[in-house]
Structures are given as C-alpha cells and as structure tokens.
Amino acid sequence: MLRAFAPGQTTVTISGEDFHINGKPTYEGRMWKGHRIEGLLMNARMVQGTFDDLNPDTVGMWAYPDTGKWDAERNVNEFIAAMPEWRTHGMLSFTLNLQGGSPQGYSNKQPWHNSAFESDGSLRPEFMARTERILHKSDELGMVVILGYYYFGQDERLKDEEAVKRGVDLATQWVLAKGFHNVLIEVNNECNVAKYDHAILKADRIHELIDRVKSHTKDGRRLLVGTSYGGGTVPKANVVRVSDFLLMHGNGVKEPERIAEMVRKARKVEGWRPMPILFNEDDHFEFDQPMNNFTAAVSEHASWGFFDFRFKGEESKLNEGYQSVPVNWGISSERKKGFFNLMKEMTGAK
C-alpha cells in the first residue's frame, strides 16, 4: 500500500556544482579532513529494487533459498524496509533502473527479461507500481533517486528506435505526472558500452535523448537529467553540453588518483560549466585505507556511489552484494559496513 501523503515533499535542485534538497545544500556546513562535503550526494547502486524476470526459462535462477522461488514483491518490500537504515548512515541517494543491471554483477549474456518497458516503449504497470513505492519512500525519507531508463543488457527488449523514444517520453511524463520532485534521470547506464542495440542509446547520439527528457515539462518544471559512461571514461562534449550533472563510473579504475584525475578532466571538457559530478558506480573498496576511490572523489568535490555484487565464490552468500539477485538489502556484510561506516563519518550523519 502507498502512503497517504502526497509526493513532492523532497525537492532536489542544483546550484553550481552542488546539490540542494528543499532549498538547502546537502550536508550543510559539513567538512571532512579538509574536504567540503556540503553539496555532495553520497549514493549506492541499488538497481534491482524493482527487479523481475519475465523469462520462464531463467526466473528460477533468482529463487530465495528459504522458499525455493523468486518473488518480486518480497524484493521490493525488503528494499523499502532497508531504506531508513541507509539514510541514517548519511546516504542521500541511490540509483534505480527501469531495466535493472546484471543480476550476476557482470555477465557476458543476459537472457533474463527485466524491463519496465514493453517492446513498443509503453510502461509495464507492475514494474511502475514497484517504482512508485520506492519513490514514495525516498520522498518521505528526504532521499533522491537517480532513475535510469535503459540498460545495455536489456535495451534489445524494445523493438526499434521509435520505441526507445516513446519509452523516454512515457517514463519522463510518468515521473512528472506523479509529482515527484526528488528524481534525477540517468537516460541509460554506460552509453559508450558497445553492447547497446539501438544507435540512439550510444555515445554519439545519446544527447538526443537527454534533450528529449528536458523537453517535457509540467507546471513549468522539468526533470534534471544526464547519462553515464563505462568505467574510467570522462564524459564527451556532446553530453557535457546538454547535461544538468555529470555521471562517471570507477569500474576498472584501480588507482584512486585516477578517480581524482577524471574529475579534473571532466571540468575541462568543451561545454563544461559549473555542475555537479557524481560517480554512481564503482566496485572498488579498501574503505579502511586513507586513500581509496571514495575519498579520492570527495577530494575533488565529486559525489561517489558504491557498487557491490557477489564475487566469485560468494554465490551462496546472500549477505554479500546489492546487485546480485536475490538481494539482502540490509547492511549485511563487511564490505557494506565499510562503505556505510565511512560515509557516516564523512557526512556526520546521526
């Protein structure tokens, strides 16, 4: 059941390179080890919050050990139940995606069918109902959702480019019509990955869809929007020119200094003007070390996002990972605790 309150009590805006929530900078006044935390948006990749598998041949892969079956409603219920604990550790944002992400963390082939879009770009009601429940809880908690539309493991579920455009239109109109003010749009995950089937979702043309999102308004308001690139890639000029914020990924970046360098380089791309920079996916940890990818991003006033999945040999350890399905959405492993504890220290969360 949805809460009775109306959405719109949490509003995200941008001022220069900082995020504001309800008119005030995030983590207002907070400094950590000489670095300004104010204005950042600490986040994690939680893209499986609305996960389901419509392929009867693969849905059994995600069965809960205690019941022997997959249950999308259980998944979203447990996701929502975990959110307050994330918030008390200083996490103000997370990434959700209408086509999820690999439920194995990384996959060569993705035969499962996890998509909120029908083949013609229309929205599946059951997926959007789960999305709405998560957005409502985020709104209640004062959190911001980075809502992705497309993922390269599932974009082939849409039949053609017109369907992709229609999906962008309908999803954007849906967020606006529901009255959520706490949503940032990530048009697609890692636009430069070669696996995308549709040309308009690839790096050379993705700016067209960013502009398409910006073209939709309701009561004079539009959604803030950008897109992300694969690990280690600095956004290109066509995306920088039209984005409201820049998304980067730290996958494959083993040296923290490279994270800092990526931020500096992004600020020199043609079309740059002051805007927030966020890492919303990075599978490097070492949170007990004085320099890691998280601290490196913060040193350049860039937000950072935790990406965790079950490693090889952890397949049966359900406490591990936030992307491997089924998910334990709690702070249930040492890696998770490392991230949340460092974030709590940085942000001064109480």
C-alpha positions as CSV (number, residue, x, y, z in Angstrom):
1,M,0.0,0.0,0.0
2,L,1.2,3.5,-0.8
3,R,1.4,6.1,2.0
4,A,-1.4,8.6,2.0
5,F,0.8,11.7,1.8
6,A,1.2,13.5,-1.5
7,P,4.6,13.3,-3.2
8,G,6.7,16.4,-3.6
9,Q,7.9,16.9,-0.1
10,T,11.5,16.3,-1.1
11,T,12.8,18.6,-3.9
12,V,16.3,18.3,-5.4
13,T,17.8,21.3,-7.2
14,I,21.3,22.2,-8.4
15,S,23.3,25.4,-7.5
16,G,26.6,25.5,-9.4
17,E,28.4,22.3,-8.5
18,D,26.3,21.5,-5.5
19,F,23.0,19.6,-4.9
20,H,20.4,21.2,-2.7
21,I,17.4,19.4,-1.1
22,N,14.5,21.6,-0.2
23,G,16.4,24.8,-0.8
24,K,19.4,23.9,1.4
25,P,22.8,22.4,0.3
26,T,23.1,18.7,1.2
27,Y,25.2,18.0,4.3
28,E,25.0,21.8,5.0
29,G,28.3,23.1,6.5
30,R,30.0,19.7,6.7
31,M,33.7,19.4,6.2
32,W,35.8,16.2,6.5
33,K,39.6,16.1,6.6
34,G,39.7,19.5,4.9
35,H,37.3,18.5,2.1
36,R,33.9,20.2,1.6
37,I,31.2,17.6,1.9
38,E,28.4,20.2,1.6
39,G,26.6,19.9,-1.7
40,L,27.6,16.2,-2.4
41,L,25.2,13.4,-3.0
42,M,26.5,10.1,-1.5
43,N,24.9,7.2,-3.2
44,A,24.9,3.5,-4.0
45,R,23.9,1.4,-7.0
46,M,20.7,-0.3,-5.9
47,V,19.3,-1.0,-9.4
48,Q,17.5,-4.3,-8.6
49,G,14.8,-2.7,-6.4
50,T,12.1,-3.3,-9.0
51,F,13.7,-6.5,-10.5
52,D,11.6,-9.2,-12.0
53,D,12.3,-11.8,-14.6
54,L,9.7,-12.4,-17.3
55,N,11.6,-15.2,-18.9
56,P,10.2,-18.5,-17.5
57,D,13.5,-20.3,-18.5
58,T,15.7,-18.1,-16.2
59,V,13.4,-16.9,-13.4
60,G,14.3,-19.9,-11.3
61,M,17.9,-18.6,-11.1
62,W,16.8,-16.0,-8.6
63,A,15.0,-18.2,-6.2
64,Y,15.2,-17.3,-2.5
65,P,16.8,-20.2,-0.6
66,D,14.1,-20.3,2.1
67,T,11.2,-20.5,-0.3
68,G,12.7,-22.0,-3.5
69,K,11.1,-19.3,-5.7
70,W,11.6,-15.8,-6.9
71,D,9.3,-13.1,-5.5
72,A,9.4,-9.6,-6.9
73,E,7.0,-8.2,-4.2
74,R,9.2,-9.6,-1.4
75,N,12.2,-8.0,-3.1
76,V,10.7,-4.5,-3.2
77,N,9.2,-4.9,0.3
78,E,12.6,-5.7,1.7
79,F,14.2,-2.9,-0.3
80,I,11.8,-0.3,1.2
81,A,12.3,-1.7,4.7
82,A,16.1,-1.3,4.5
83,M,16.0,2.3,3.2
84,P,15.7,4.1,6.6
85,E,19.0,2.4,7.8
86,W,20.8,3.6,4.7
87,R,19.5,7.1,5.4
88,T,20.7,7.2,9.0
89,H,24.2,6.5,7.7
90,G,24.2,9.6,5.6
91,M,23.2,8.1,2.2
92,L,21.0,10.7,0.4
93,S,20.7,8.9,-2.9
94,F,20.7,5.7,-4.9
95,T,20.5,4.5,-8.5
96,L,17.5,2.6,-9.6
97,N,17.0,1.5,-13.2
98,L,13.8,0.5,-15.1
99,Q,15.8,-2.3,-16.8
100,G,17.9,-3.1,-13.7
101,G,21.5,-4.3,-14.2
102,S,23.2,-7.7,-14.4
103,P,21.7,-9.8,-11.6
104,Q,25.1,-11.6,-11.5
105,G,27.1,-8.4,-11.2
106,Y,28.8,-8.8,-14.6
107,S,27.5,-11.1,-17.4
108,N,28.5,-11.9,-20.9
109,K,25.0,-12.9,-21.9
110,Q,21.8,-11.7,-20.3
111,P,18.8,-13.9,-21.4
112,W,16.6,-12.9,-18.5
113,H,13.9,-10.4,-19.1
114,N,13.9,-7.5,-16.6
115,S,12.3,-4.4,-18.3
116,A,9.7,-1.9,-17.3
117,F,9.2,-1.3,-21.0
118,E,7.1,-3.3,-23.4
119,S,8.5,-3.8,-26.9
120,D,6.7,-0.7,-28.2
121,G,8.1,1.5,-25.3
122,S,4.9,1.5,-23.2
123,L,5.3,1.1,-19.5
124,R,4.5,-2.2,-17.6
125,P,2.1,-1.3,-14.8
126,E,3.5,-3.8,-12.3
127,F,7.1,-2.5,-12.7
128,M,6.0,1.1,-12.4
129,A,3.9,0.3,-9.3
130,R,7.1,-1.0,-7.6
131,T,9.0,2.0,-8.8
132,E,6.3,4.3,-7.4
133,R,6.5,2.7,-4.0
134,I,10.3,3.2,-3.8
135,L,10.0,6.8,-5.0
136,H,7.3,7.5,-2.3
137,K,9.5,6.1,0.5
138,S,12.5,8.1,-0.8
139,D,10.4,11.2,-0.8
140,E,9.3,10.5,2.8
141,L,12.9,10.0,3.9
142,G,14.4,13.1,2.1
143,M,16.3,11.0,-0.4
144,V,17.0,11.5,-4.1
145,V,16.6,8.7,-6.6
146,I,18.8,8.6,-9.7
147,L,16.4,6.9,-12.0
148,G,17.9,5.1,-15.0
149,Y,15.7,4.2,-18.0
150,Y,17.8,1.8,-20.1
151,Y,20.5,-0.8,-19.6
152,F,22.6,-2.4,-22.3
153,G,21.7,-5.9,-21.2
154,Q,18.0,-5.3,-21.8
155,D,17.6,-2.5,-24.4
156,E,17.0,-5.1,-27.1
157,R,13.6,-5.7,-25.5
158,L,12.4,-2.6,-27.3
159,K,11.7,-3.3,-31.0
160,D,13.1,-0.1,-32.6
161,E,14.3,3.4,-32.2
162,E,10.8,4.8,-32.1
163,A,10.0,2.5,-29.2
164,V,13.1,3.8,-27.4
165,K,12.0,7.4,-27.9
166,R,8.4,6.5,-26.8
167,G,9.8,4.9,-23.6
168,V,11.8,8.0,-22.8
169,D,8.7,10.2,-23.3
170,L,6.4,8.0,-21.3
171,A,8.8,7.4,-18.4
172,T,9.5,11.1,-18.1
173,Q,5.8,12.0,-18.3
174,W,5.1,9.4,-15.6
175,V,7.6,10.9,-13.1
176,L,6.3,14.4,-13.8
177,A,2.6,13.4,-13.6
178,K,3.2,11.6,-10.3
179,G,4.5,14.8,-8.8
180,F,7.9,13.5,-7.6
181,H,10.5,16.3,-7.2
182,N,13.2,14.0,-5.8
183,V,14.2,12.3,-9.0
184,L,17.3,12.7,-11.3
185,I,17.2,11.0,-14.6
186,E,20.1,8.8,-16.0
187,V,18.9,8.1,-19.5
188,N,21.0,5.0,-19.8
189,N,23.7,3.1,-18.0
190,E,27.1,3.4,-19.7
191,C,26.2,4.9,-23.0
192,N,29.6,4.1,-24.5
193,V,29.3,0.3,-24.0
194,A,29.3,-1.4,-27.4
195,K,26.5,-3.8,-26.4
196,Y,23.7,-1.4,-27.0
197,D,21.5,-2.4,-29.9
198,H,19.9,0.9,-30.6
199,A,22.1,3.6,-32.1
200,I,20.3,6.4,-30.2
201,L,21.4,4.9,-26.9
202,K,25.1,5.0,-27.9
203,A,27.5,7.7,-27.0
204,D,27.4,9.7,-30.3
205,R,23.7,10.2,-30.2
206,I,22.7,9.9,-26.5
207,H,22.5,13.7,-26.2
208,E,19.3,13.5,-28.3
209,L,17.5,11.6,-25.6
210,I,18.9,13.9,-22.9
211,D,17.3,16.8,-24.8
212,R,14.2,14.8,-25.2
213,V,13.8,14.4,-21.4
214,K,14.4,18.1,-21.0
215,S,11.6,18.9,-23.5
216,H,8.9,17.6,-21.2
217,T,7.5,19.9,-18.5
218,K,4.6,20.1,-16.1
219,D,3.6,23.3,-14.4
220,G,6.8,24.9,-15.6
221,R,9.1,22.2,-14.1
222,R,11.3,19.7,-15.9
223,L,13.5,16.9,-14.7
224,L,17.2,17.2,-14.2
225,V,19.0,14.7,-16.5
226,G,22.3,13.2,-17.6
227,T,23.8,9.9,-18.6
228,S,26.7,7.7,-17.5
229,Y,29.8,6.2,-19.2
230,G,31.7,3.0,-18.6
231,G,34.4,2.8,-16.0
232,G,37.3,5.2,-16.4
233,T,35.7,7.2,-19.2
234,V,35.4,11.0,-19.0
235,P,32.1,12.4,-20.5
236,K,32.3,13.7,-24.0
237,A,31.4,17.2,-25.2
238,N,28.0,16.3,-26.7
239,V,26.8,15.0,-23.3
240,V,28.5,17.7,-21.2
241,R,26.9,20.5,-23.3
242,V,23.3,19.3,-22.6
243,S,23.5,17.6,-19.1
244,D,22.5,19.1,-15.8
245,F,25.1,16.9,-14.0
246,L,27.8,14.5,-15.0
247,L,27.8,10.8,-14.2
248,M,31.0,8.7,-14.2
249,H,31.9,5.2,-13.2
250,G,35.0,4.0,-11.4
251,N,34.8,0.3,-12.5
252,G,38.3,-0.8,-13.7
253,V,40.0,2.2,-12.0
254,K,42.3,0.7,-9.5
255,E,44.3,3.8,-8.7
256,P,42.5,6.4,-6.6
257,E,44.5,9.2,-8.1
258,R,42.9,8.3,-11.5
259,I,39.5,9.0,-10.0
260,A,40.6,12.4,-9.0
261,E,42.1,13.0,-12.4
262,M,38.9,12.0,-14.1
263,V,37.1,14.7,-12.2
264,R,39.6,17.3,-13.1
265,K,39.5,16.3,-16.8
266,A,35.7,16.4,-16.8
267,R,35.8,20.0,-15.8
268,K,37.9,20.8,-18.8
269,V,35.7,19.2,-21.5
270,E,34.2,21.5,-24.1
271,G,30.8,22.7,-22.9
272,W,31.7,22.5,-19.2
273,R,30.1,25.0,-16.9
274,P,29.7,24.5,-13.1
275,M,27.6,21.4,-12.5
276,P,27.7,18.5,-10.0
277,I,29.9,15.5,-10.8
278,L,28.8,12.1,-9.4
279,F,30.3,8.7,-9.5
280,N,27.2,6.4,-9.3
281,E,29.0,3.1,-9.8
282,D,32.4,1.9,-8.5
283,D,33.3,-1.6,-7.4
284,H,36.5,-0.6,-5.5
285,F,36.5,-0.7,-1.7
286,E,39.5,-0.5,0.7
287,F,37.5,1.8,2.9
288,D,40.0,1.3,5.8
289,Q,42.7,2.9,3.7
290,P,43.3,6.7,3.9
291,M,43.2,6.9,0.1
292,N,40.6,4.9,-1.9
293,N,38.3,5.7,-4.8
294,F,35.6,7.1,-2.4
295,T,38.0,9.5,-0.7
296,A,39.7,10.4,-4.0
297,A,36.4,11.5,-5.5
298,V,35.5,13.6,-2.4
299,S,38.9,15.3,-2.5
300,E,37.8,16.8,-5.8
301,H,34.3,17.6,-4.6
302,A,32.7,14.8,-6.5
303,S,30.0,12.5,-5.1
304,W,30.6,8.8,-5.0
305,G,28.5,5.7,-5.4
306,F,29.1,2.1,-4.0
307,F,28.6,-0.8,-6.5
308,D,28.6,-4.2,-4.8
309,F,27.9,-7.7,-6.1
310,R,28.7,-11.2,-5.1
311,F,32.2,-12.1,-6.1
312,K,33.3,-15.5,-7.5
313,G,33.0,-17.9,-4.6
314,E,30.3,-15.8,-2.9
315,E,27.4,-17.1,-5.0
316,S,25.7,-18.7,-2.0
317,K,26.5,-15.9,0.4
318,L,23.3,-13.8,0.2
319,N,24.6,-11.2,2.7
320,E,27.1,-10.1,0.0
321,G,26.3,-7.6,-2.8
322,Y,23.5,-5.3,-3.7
323,Q,23.3,-6.2,-7.4
324,S,23.3,-10.0,-7.2
325,V,19.8,-11.4,-7.1
326,P,18.3,-12.4,-4.7
327,V,19.5,-9.4,-2.6
328,N,19.8,-8.9,1.1
329,W,19.1,-5.1,1.2
330,G,20.5,-4.7,4.7
331,I,23.9,-3.6,5.7
332,S,24.8,-7.2,6.0
333,S,28.4,-7.8,5.1
334,E,31.9,-6.4,5.9
335,R,32.1,-4.6,2.5
336,K,28.7,-3.0,3.0
337,K,29.7,-2.0,6.6
338,G,32.9,-0.5,5.3
339,F,31.1,1.8,2.9
340,F,28.3,2.8,5.2
341,N,30.6,3.5,8.2
342,L,33.0,5.7,6.1
343,M,30.0,7.6,4.6
344,K,28.6,8.1,8.1
345,E,31.9,9.5,9.3
346,M,32.3,11.7,6.2
347,T,28.8,13.2,6.4
348,G,28.5,13.5,10.1
349,A,25.2,11.5,10.0
350,K,23.5,11.0,13.3
